Amino acid sequence: MQLLQQVAALVDVASRPENARRLAQSMGAADLLLFLADPDFSTLLPAPGFPQVLPSGRQWLRYIEQCATAPQSAKLISPYTSQEVEAHGTVLSDGSVIVCLGGPPETSAWQQVCALMPLIAATARAETRSSVAVANAALAQDKTRQAEHLAQALADARKRLEAGLRDRERLLAERIAGEERLKLAQETAHMGVWEWDIKSGRLDLSEEVLRIYGISEGAFDGTFAGLEKIYAAEDRERLQQVLQEALAGSRDYDVEFKLVWPGERVHWIASRGQVLRDPSGQPVSMVGFSLDITSRKMAEEALRKSEKLAVTGRLAATLAHEINNPLEGVVNLVFLAKGETSPEEIRKYLTLAEHELERITHITRQTLGFYREKISPAPVNVAQVISEVLPIYEKGIERKAINLEQRLDQHAEIFAIAGEIRQVISNLLVNALDAAPQGGSILIRV
């Protein structure tokens, strides 16, 4: 009866190791182990409540497998004391294995325990299955949570992807709109962009550059040399020099030049570019823009002509005044000479009249010099031009008692059209005479 109660006490998994020891000691042994046979497992495993880790596991595994076929005795390391003990094992009716440690059990008691232990094995097997079910439920729950997290992560990723695609579509639309606006602005301003790959020699021109250069589609070979062919002959050497200086880094690429379109139409182009260099400072490419400035050049030319006409009008009025005074003197002197009978007086009046006529001749000759010059630029001595223009306004200077001071560099030269410089100096003198008060001063400095 006591043995039955001790076996029944093994039902409580929490106190199972302690109760198993009491049961073993009642049979003359030290400890007790139970290994379950379960069709769901391919080997025998320690029952719940018994040590789950066995020292020298391979020896124990071989020993239990041998016990499953016939009773076995052997020397093994106890999982309770970690000491070598005598083990006696046998298979139960349900295929489980029971092992006594620490000495051979009393035979009668051992046989009774072996008959009752399948009930404990069934209980332990149910506990194992319950634990597995709980573990499976927990695993299923964990997998469910993982699936939910994965689904949420995928949903979040999809939202981010959709937002990214919307942003990309928006940026693409904005870029296209920006390019369209830029293209419209370039067309409106008659401006286009270009890029020159110096290493390969490839020159890319935008559609607007091709248009303002008057180059038809397919007629451009994509090289800088091919572009230079359409420059006006007088500009080619200058433009090549500016390009080489820009590549050398001594100046910016900033030029204005003429193009002759088919039909002999002249167009003016302004082109500006920047040289891009590698870390060693060598030029690798050049980017810039070209602008059709034909309208501006025409406006500037019209303004120059208008200014020339204005200057000419003022000059004509001044010359008329300057010529009119000596002419009146000649008329008066001739009238006086007619009324004289003395040859000496007549000679004096005629000599004075001759001086006035010479003055008129000088003014006329200088005036013709304004319009008989070459139209192409040439070196001009500024001091000499001033000395030629001043006599025209000599009387005006005397009438206003102007103190005229000249500080002239006799070697100062400029590259210009002499007639235009005479007009400029003449216009400046007229303005100065108009602005100067009676008895004032005018300083001319070169």
C-alpha positions in Angstrom: 0.0 0.0 0.0 2.8 2.3 0.9 4.6 1.5 -2.4 1.4 2.3 -4.3 1.1 5.7 -2.6 4.7 6.5 -3.4 4.1 5.7 -7.1 0.9 7.8 -7.1 2.9 10.7 -5.6 4.8 10.9 -8.9 1.7 12.4 -10.5 2.7 15.8 -9.1 5.3 17.1 -11.6 6.5 19.8 -9.2 7.6 17.3 -6.5 8.4 14.4 -8.9 12.2 14.3 -8.4 11.9 14.2 -4.6 9.1 11.6 -4.7 11.1 9.6 -7.2 14.1 9.5 -4.8 11.9 8.4 -1.9 10.5 5.6 -4.1 14.0 4.5 -5.2 15.3 4.5 -1.6 12.3 2.4 -0.5 13.5 -0.2 -3.0 17.2 0.0 -1.8 18.4 2.3 -4.6 19.3 6.0 -4.6 17.4 7.7 -7.5 14.9 7.0 -10.2 14.6 8.1 -13.9 11.8 7.7 -16.3 12.1 7.9 -20.1 9.0 8.2 -22.2 8.2 6.2 -25.4 6.0 8.3 -27.7 5.2 7.6 -31.3 5.5 11.4 -32.1 9.2 11.2 -31.2 11.9 9.1 -32.8 13.7 8.4 -29.5 13.1 8.1 -25.7 13.1 11.4 -23.8 13.2 12.2 -20.1 9.7 12.6 -18.6 8.7 16.0 -17.3 10.0 16.6 -13.8 13.1 14.4 -14.2 16.5 15.8 -15.2 16.3 16.8 -18.9 20.1 17.0 -19.5 22.1 13.8 -18.9 25.9 13.8 -18.5 27.8 11.8 -21.1 24.7 12.0 -23.2 25.8 9.5 -25.9 26.4 6.8 -23.3 23.0 7.4 -21.8 21.4 7.3 -25.2 23.0 4.0 -26.1 22.1 2.6 -22.7 18.4 3.6 -22.9 18.2 2.2 -26.4 19.5 -1.1 -25.1 17.1 -1.1 -22.2 14.2 -0.7 -24.6 15.0 -4.2 -25.9 16.1 -6.0 -22.6 16.9 -5.2 -19.0 20.4 -3.7 -18.7 22.9 -2.8 -15.9 25.8 -0.5 -16.4 28.1 2.1 -14.8 26.9 5.7 -15.7 27.2 9.3 -14.5 24.2 10.2 -12.3 22.4 13.4 -13.5 21.6 14.1 -9.8 25.1 13.8 -8.3 27.4 13.8 -11.3 29.1 10.8 -9.8 29.4 7.4 -11.4 26.8 5.0 -10.1 25.3 1.6 -10.9 22.3 1.9 -13.2 19.6 -0.8 -13.6 17.1 -0.2 -16.4 14.2 -2.1 -18.0 11.4 -1.5 -20.5 7.8 -1.0 -19.3 4.7 -2.4 -20.9 4.0 0.9 -22.8 7.6 1.0 -24.2 8.9 3.5 -21.7 12.1 2.8 -19.8 12.6 3.1 -16.1 16.1 3.3 -14.5 17.2 2.9 -10.9 20.5 4.5 -9.8 22.8 3.6 -6.9 22.3 -0.1 -6.5 20.1 -3.0 -7.6 16.5 -2.5 -6.4 14.7 -5.1 -4.3 13.2 -7.5 -6.9 9.6 -7.7 -5.6 9.3 -4.0 -5.1 10.9 -3.3 -8.5 8.4 -5.6 -10.3 5.5 -3.8 -8.6 6.9 -0.4 -9.5 7.4 -1.5 -13.1 3.8 -2.6 -13.3 2.5 0.7 -11.9 4.9 3.1 -13.7 3.0 3.0 -17.1 0.3 5.0 -15.4 2.8 7.6 -14.4 4.3 7.5 -17.9 0.8 8.1 -19.4 0.4 11.1 -17.1 3.8 12.4 -18.1 3.1 11.8 -21.7 -0.1 13.9 -21.4 1.9 16.6 -19.7 4.4 16.6 -22.6 1.6 16.8 -25.1 0.0 19.6 -23.2 3.3 21.4 -23.0 3.8 20.9 -26.8 0.2 22.1 -27.4 0.9 25.2 -25.3 4.2 25.7 -27.1 2.5 25.2 -30.4 -0.2 27.7 -29.4 2.4 30.1 -28.3 4.3 29.5 -31.5 1.2 30.0 -33.6 0.4 33.1 -31.7 3.9 34.4 -32.2 3.6 33.5 -35.9 0.3 35.3 -36.0 1.9 38.4 -34.4 4.8 38.1 -36.8 2.4 37.8 -39.7 0.5 40.9 -38.5 3.8 42.8 -38.0 4.9 41.7 -41.5 1.6 42.7 -43.0 1.8 46.0 -41.3 5.4 46.4 -42.4 4.4 45.6 -45.9 1.5 48.0 -45.7 3.8 50.7 -44.4 6.3 49.9 -47.1 3.6 50.1 -49.8 2.4 53.4 -48.5 6.0 54.7 -48.5 6.5 53.3 -52.0 3.3 54.9 -53.2 4.3 58.2 -51.6 7.7 57.9 -53.2 6.1 57.2 -56.6 3.8 60.2 -56.1 6.7 62.4 -55.2 8.7 61.1 -58.1 5.8 61.7 -60.5 5.4 65.2 -59.0 9.1 66.0 -59.3 9.1 64.6 -62.8 6.1 66.7 -63.7 7.7 69.8 -62.1 11.0 69.0 -64.0 9.1 68.7 -67.3 7.2 71.9 -66.5 10.5 73.6 -65.5 12.1 72.4 -68.7 9.2 73.6 -70.7 9.3 77.0 -68.9 13.0 77.2 -69.5 12.6 76.3 -73.1 9.9 79.0 -73.5 12.0 81.5 -71.7 15.0 80.7 -73.9 12.9 81.0 -77.0 11.4 84.2 -75.8 14.8 85.6 -74.9 16.4 84.1 -78.1 18.9 82.3 -75.8 20.2 78.8 -75.8 22.7 76.7 -73.9 25.7 74.6 -75.1 28.3 72.2 -73.7 31.7 71.3 -75.1 33.5 68.1 -74.0 37.1 69.2 -74.6 38.6 65.7 -74.5 36.3 64.2 -77.1 35.7 67.4 -79.0 32.0 66.9 -78.9 29.9 70.1 -78.8 26.2 69.8 -77.9 23.9 72.7 -78.9 20.4 73.2 -77.7 17.6 73.6 -80.3 17.5 77.3 -79.6 21.2 77.7 -80.2 20.9 75.9 -83.5 18.0 78.3 -84.4 19.8 81.6 -83.4 22.9 80.4 -85.2 20.8 79.7 -88.4 21.9 76.0 -88.5 19.4 73.7 -90.1 18.8 70.2 -88.5 21.5 67.7 -89.5 23.8 70.4 -90.9 26.0 70.6 -87.8 28.8 68.0 -87.3 28.9 68.5 -83.5 32.4 70.0 -83.2 33.8 73.4 -82.3 35.7 73.6 -85.5 32.5 73.0 -87.4 30.8 75.9 -85.5 33.7 78.3 -86.3 33.1 77.9 -90.0 29.9 79.9 -89.8 31.6 82.9 -88.0 32.2 86.0 -90.0 35.7 85.9 -91.4 36.9 89.0 -89.6 35.8 87.5 -86.2 37.4 84.1 -86.4 40.9 84.9 -85.3 39.7 87.1 -82.4 37.2 84.4 -81.2 39.9 81.7 -81.4 42.2 83.9 -79.3 39.6 84.5 -76.6 38.8 80.7 -76.5 42.5 79.8 -76.0 42.9 82.5 -73.3 39.8 81.2 -71.5 41.1 77.6 -71.6 44.4 78.9 -70.2 42.5 80.6 -67.4 43.7 84.1 -68.2 40.2 85.4 -68.9 36.5 84.6 -69.1 34.9 83.4 -72.3 32.7 86.4 -73.1 32.4 87.4 -76.8 30.2 89.1 -79.3 30.4 88.2 -83.0 28.5 88.3 -86.3 27.0 85.5 -88.2 25.8 85.7 -91.8 22.7 83.7 -92.3 21.6 82.4 -95.7 20.3 85.3 -97.7 23.1 87.6 -96.4 21.2 88.4 -93.2 23.7 89.5 -90.5 22.9 88.4 -86.9 24.8 89.4 -83.8 25.4 86.8 -81.1 26.7 87.2 -77.6 28.2 84.0 -76.1 29.4 83.4 -72.6 30.9 80.3 -71.1 32.7 78.8 -68.1 35.6 76.3 -68.2 35.3 73.3 -65.9 38.5 71.7 -64.7 39.7 68.5 -63.1 41.5 68.4 -59.7 44.8 69.0 -61.5 43.5 72.2 -63.1 43.3 70.9 -66.6 40.2 71.9 -68.6 37.8 69.0 -69.2 34.6 70.7 -70.5 33.0 74.1 -71.1 29.4 75.1 -70.6 27.7 78.4 -71.5 24.9 80.1 -73.3 24.5 82.1 -76.5 22.1 85.0 -77.0 20.8 86.6 -80.1 21.5 90.3 -79.7 20.7 91.4 -83.2 17.8 93.6 -82.0 20.0 95.2 -79.4 22.7 95.9 -81.9 20.2 97.4 -84.3 18.8 99.6 -81.5 22.3 100.7 -80.6 23.0 101.5 -84.2 19.8 103.5 -84.5 20.7 105.3 -81.3 24.2 106.1 -82.6 22.7 107.4 -85.8 20.2 109.5 -83.9 23.0 110.9 -81.7 25.1 111.6 -84.8 22.2 113.5 -86.2 21.7 115.4 -83.0 25.4 116.2 -82.8 25.4 117.2 -86.5 22.5 119.5 -85.9 24.2 121.2 -83.0 27.5 121.3 -84.9 25.8 122.8 -87.9 24.2 125.5 -85.7 27.6 126.3 -84.1 29.3 126.4 -87.5 26.7 128.6 -88.9 27.3 131.0 -86.0 31.0 130.7 -86.3 31.0 131.3 -90.1 28.4 134.0 -89.9 30.5 136.3 -87.8 33.6 136.4 -90.1 31.3 136.7 -93.1 29.7 139.8 -91.6 33.2 141.1 -91.0 34.1 140.5 -94.6 30.9 142.3 -95.8 31.6 145.3 -93.6 35.3 145.5 -94.6 34.4 145.3 -98.3 31.8 148.1 -97.8 34.4 150.2 -96.0 37.0 149.5 -98.8 34.5 150.7 -101.4 34.1 154.1 -99.7 37.8 154.7 -99.4 40.0 156.5 -102.0 43.3 155.9 -100.3 45.0 152.8 -101.6 46.6 152.2 -98.2 43.2 152.1 -96.4 41.7 149.9 -99.1 44.7 147.5 -98.8 44.2 147.4 -95.0 40.5 146.6 -95.2 41.1 143.9 -97.9 43.9 142.3 -95.8 41.5 142.1 -92.8 38.8 140.6 -95.0 41.3 138.1 -96.3 42.1 137.0 -92.7 38.4 136.5 -92.0 38.0 134.4 -95.2 41.0 132.3 -94.2 39.3 131.7 -90.9 36.1 130.6 -92.7 38.2 128.3 -95.0 39.9 126.7 -91.9 36.5 126.1 -90.2 35.1 124.6 -93.4 38.1 122.3 -93.9 38.0 121.0 -90.4 34.2 120.4 -90.7 34.7 118.4 -93.9 37.2 116.3 -91.9 34.3 115.0 -89.8 32.8 113.2 -92.8 35.8 112.3 -95.0 37.4 109.9 -92.7 37.7 106.1 -93.3 34.9 104.2 -91.8 37.2 101.4 -90.5 39.0 101.9 -87.1 42.6 103.1 -87.0 45.1 104.5 -84.5 44.0 108.1 -83.6 46.1 110.7 -81.8 43.7 112.3 -79.4 45.7 115.4 -78.7 45.9 116.1 -82.5 42.2 115.7 -82.9 41.5 118.2 -80.1 43.9 120.7 -81.6 42.0 120.4 -84.9 38.6 120.8 -83.3 39.3 123.7 -80.9 39.7 126.5 -83.6 36.1 125.9 -84.7 34.9 127.1 -81.2 37.6 129.8 -80.8 35.2 132.7 -81.1 32.6 131.1 -78.7 35.4 130.7 -76.2 36.4 134.3 -76.6 32.9 135.6 -76.4 32.3 134.0 -73.0 35.8 134.8 -71.8 36.4 131.2 -71.0 39.7 130.2 -69.4 40.7 127.1 -71.4 43.3 124.9 -69.9 44.8 121.9 -71.8 46.7 119.0 -70.3 47.4 116.8 -73.3 49.5 113.7 -73.6 50.8 114.2 -77.2 51.4 110.5 -77.6 48.0 109.3 -76.4 46.4 107.1 -79.1 43.2 105.1 -79.3 42.0 102.6 -81.9 38.8 104.2 -83.4 37.3 106.0 -86.3 38.8 109.5 -86.4 35.6 111.2 -87.6 33.6 109.8 -84.8 36.2 110.9 -82.2 36.0 114.5 -83.7 32.2 114.4 -83.2 32.6 113.2 -79.6 35.1 115.9 -78.7 33.0 118.5 -80.6 29.9 117.5 -78.7 31.8 117.6 -75.4 33.1 121.1 -76.1 29.6 122.4 -77.1 28.2 121.0 -73.9 31.0 122.5 -71.9 30.5 125.9 -73.5 26.8 125.8 -72.9 27.3 124.9 -69.2 30.2 127.2 -68.4 29.3 130.6 -67.0 30.6 133.9 -68.4 34.3 134.0 -67.5 34.3 130.4 -66.4 37.0 127.7 -66.9 37.2 124.5 -69.1 39.8 121.9 -68.5 40.7 119.4 -71.3 42.9 116.6 -70.0 44.1 113.5 -71.9 
